[in-house]
Amino acid sequence: MIIAVTARGKDIESPVDPRFGRAQWFLVVDTESGGFEAVNNSQNLDLPQGAGIQAAQLVTRCNVEALLTGHCGPKAFRTLSAAGVKVYTQAGGTVREAVEKFKAGELAAITGPDVEGHWV
């Protein structure tokens, strides 16, 4: 399965970024092979609004089936859901640890946003 994880750096040992729309990086991970690609989200970091929607569009272009992050706001959640991407929040630790928790079934998909818009 191909998943995206919000990250504070561009390697698998980077901490998970608790923010979705303003995460610095998305690591696109193949859960079967362990391979990954770092996708830079810097173009969305300083947007006054719309960062979540723009980040969601960026992630969906990576053809992922799931997103692991700390939190996800309403507009980003709607955009991801419309593209068929399941969202898993409360991911923490390193990207590697979050992926392992996901693979072990320790993270649950959310059915709606878990923070209000413009959460920082």
Secondary structure, DSSP 8 states (H G I E B T S, - for coil): -EEEEEESSSSTTSBB-S-STT-SEEEEEETTT--EEEEE-GGGTT-SS-HHHHHHHHHHTTT-SEEE-S---HHHHHHHHHTT-EEE----SBHHHHHHHHHTT-S-B-SS-SS-TT--
